[in-house]
Amino acid sequence: MNYNAKAVTLFPYNTSPTSSMTMTYLIIPLLSLPGGSEWIIIALVVLLLFGGKKIPELMKGLGKGVRSFKEGLNDATKEVKDAADSVNDDNANNAKTK
């Protein structure tokens, strides 16, 4: 049996892989978020798995983790800014001495 290479494709509508329409069809399922009823089901599953007493402790830990992440991000941003200011000051000083 002979197959025509152009007839067999992994992309919908026989479009080229670089087509924006094809990329949209490939990315949209990855970006879909749960709707209202799915969130309710997720909340019920979490409640069943962890119980009512454990959820506040989990949320407290999650809040501490997010706060720690934000502090680390702010520290890194501050260090990058300080390094850039230091380089700019050194360049200004070198330009003045020449």
GIUR-V106728 format. One line per field, one symbol per residue. phi: phi as a letter, one per 40 degrees, with the letter a starting at -180 (. if undefined). psi: psi as a letter, one per 30 degrees, with the letter a starting at -180 (. if undefined). A space follows every 10 residues. Layout:
phi = ???
psi = ???
This chain:
phi = .cbcccccac bcgfcccccc cccccccdcc ccbccdcccc cccccccccb gccccccccc cccccccccc cccccccccc cccccccccc cccccccc
psi = kkkjeffjlf klghllffke eeeefeeeff fklkaeeeee eeeeeeeeef leffeeeeee eeeeeeeeee eeeeeeeeee eeeeeeeeee eeeeeef.
